[in-house]
Amino acid sequence: MPGYDVRTIRHAVDGHGYHLRVLSDRQQFSDPDGYCERMGISSAQWSLFGQLWPAGQLLAQAMARFDSAGKRILELGCGIGLASLVLQRRGADIVASDLHPLAEPFLAYNAALNALPALHYRHMRWDVPLPTLGQFDVIIASDVLYERGHAELLDCVVMRHACVAAEVVVTDPGRGNSGRFIGLMAKQGFGVIEQRCPMNDTDVAPYRGRLLHFRRGLSA
């Protein structure tokens, strides 16, 4: 037994249904050898990778219509990998990455579950340079600004891995740290188009959630 429970859900993106293996709930936890603790993943954070979050759904919807032709794309904090799966289905050049040790097997399982080729995956810590990863035309992420300091870490990742003319797409449910990230990205020459978006069926305007689309030299 793996020490945690899972379930399979179905979620539609732009009219196409995806089957996804996720953790059964947010109380799941298994770290028998202490690896996650050593990586800085607490018991409270352990199950977060294995959920389908509203910001992840929003990013997947955006990627279903994103101009991905000829672009090398990196997803940060992919979790169960829905946005990467959408891009893989479209034939995009996508590399998924995460810190959690179970992200890779969950992503591989979900690709197989949807009859997709295996995705290129890299285990990645934002605070440790990974020169072999290279540079990308597009960097995407969902709900990655949920802790203080994440804006600075994400900014450094963009600095290391974004091409000169790169785009960065981040979906955020409005946790309060996106303003700091926008300011840091401006120092790298990125302008942003900000689209306010509902995070669930009960949201009403003005929405707290947002889709942030950054480009260098862009005037919002």
N, C-alpha and C positions, 0 to 999 in steps of 0.2 A: 504494500500500500504506500502511496506517495506521502501520506501525512497531511493531506488537505483534500477537500472535496471540490469537484468541478461540475458544471452543467453546460449544456449547449443551447445557445439562443440563436434566433434568426433576426437579422436587422437589414432593412432595405436602404440602399444608397442609390439615389437617382434612378429608382425603378428596378434595380437589380438586387436580389436577395443574397445575403452572405450568412453562412453558418459560422458561428464563433464559439470556441471553447473558452469559457471564463470561469473564474472562481465562483463558488456557489454563493458566497456573501463576503462581507468585509471583515468578518471575524476569523477568516482562515489564516493560519500561520504555521510555518514549518521551517526551522533553521537548526537542524540537529547538530551540525558541526560548527555553528557560530559564524559561518561565512558571511551571511548578510549583516550581522552585527559588526563584523570587522570592516565591512564596506560602508558602514554608516546607515544601513537600512534598519530602522527600529521595528519592533513588533507592530506598532501602530501603522507604520508605512508599508509593511510587507505585502499586504493584499492589494495595494492601490494599483499595481501594474495590471492585475488580472480582472479589472472591471471595464465596462464600456461606459465612459463618461460623456456627458453632453458635449463638452468641448471637443472630444475625440470624434463624435458623430458629426459635428460641424466641420471639422477639418476634412473628414472623409468626403462629405458633400462637396466641399470646395475643390478637393483633388479630383473628383469625378468630372469636373468641368475645366480644370486648370490646363493651360497650354503647356504640356510636358514634352512636346516633340523636341528631340535633340538635346535635352537637358539632363544633366546628372543631378539626382535629387537625394538628399539625406534627410531621414526622419530622426529626430532626437526624442528620446523617451517614448519609444513606439508602443510599449505595453503589449497588448494583445495584437496590435498591428493593423487595425482596420484601414487607416489611411494608406499604409504601405500596400495592403492587399488590393485596394482600389486601383492604385497606380500600377501594381503588377498586372492586374487584369487588363489594363489599358496598354500594356507593353512598354511602360516607362522604365528608364534606367534608375532604379531605386535601391538605396542602401538603407536598411533599418538599423537602429541602434538603441541600446538601453543599458542601464546599470544592473538591473535585476537579473539574477542567475537563471530564472525560469522564463524570461522573455523570449529567448531563442527557441526553446522547445515548444512553447505555446504558439509562437509565430509559425514555426514549421508545421505544427499540427493543423493550424487554421488554414495555411496555404493548401495542404493536402485535402482538408475537409471541403475546400471550394474548388478542387481540381485545378489548382494553380501550380506553376513551377515553384520550386523552393526559392525563397528570397535570399539575397545577399545580406548577411547580418554581421554587425560588429559590436562586440561588448565595449562599452565606452563610459569612462568617467569624465565629467566635464572639467574637473580640476586637474586632470593629467593629460598633457599633450599626447596626441596619437598621430605622429607624422605620416605613417603609412596609409592613413585614411585618405589623404589627398584633399583636393578642393572640389567644390560643388557649385553648380549654377543656381540651385535652389536648396534652401534649408527650411524644413517645416517642423512644427511642433504644436502640441495641444496641451493646455493647462500645465505649463511648466514653470509658472511664476508664482507658485503657491507658498514659497518660503522666502524670508528675507535673505538676500544674497544670491538668489537664483538669477536675478537680472544681470548681475555682474558676471556670474559664471556663464550664462548664455551668451552674453556679449563677447566674452573671450573665445567661446567656441566659434562664433560667427567670424571673429577676427582671424582665427587660425584656418578656417575651412571654407570661407566664402570666396568665390571668384570676384574679380574686379567688378563685373557687371551682374553680380548675383541678386537674386530675390530671396526674401525671407518671409514666410507666412506662418503666423502664430495665432491660434485661437485661444481666447482667454475668457473665463466666466465672470470676470470682474472682481478678482480677489484683492486688487488695490496696488499691485506692483508693476502694472504695465506701463504706467507713466514714467517710472524710473528706467525701464528698459527702452522706451521710446527716446528718452534723453540720451542714453548711452549710445544707441544706434545712430542718432543724429551726429554724434561726434565722429562716427565712422563714415559720415557722408550719406546716410540712408534717410530718405524721406518716407513717410508712411501715409497710406490711405486706410482710414479706420472705418469699418462698417459695423454698426451696432446690430446685434443679432439676438433673438430669443434663445434661451438655453433649454427650454422645455415648453410644453403645450400651454402652460398656465402663465407664462411671462407676458407682461404688458409693457408697452412703451412708457417711459424711455428704458430701453433694455440695458442691463449691466454687462451682458456678454458682448464680445466684440471679435471681429476678424481683422487682424492687423497685417497688411500687405506692404512690406518694405521694399524699396528699390533705391539704389544709389543715385543721387542727383535728382530724385523725384521731389517735386513741390506738391504738397498735399492740397 
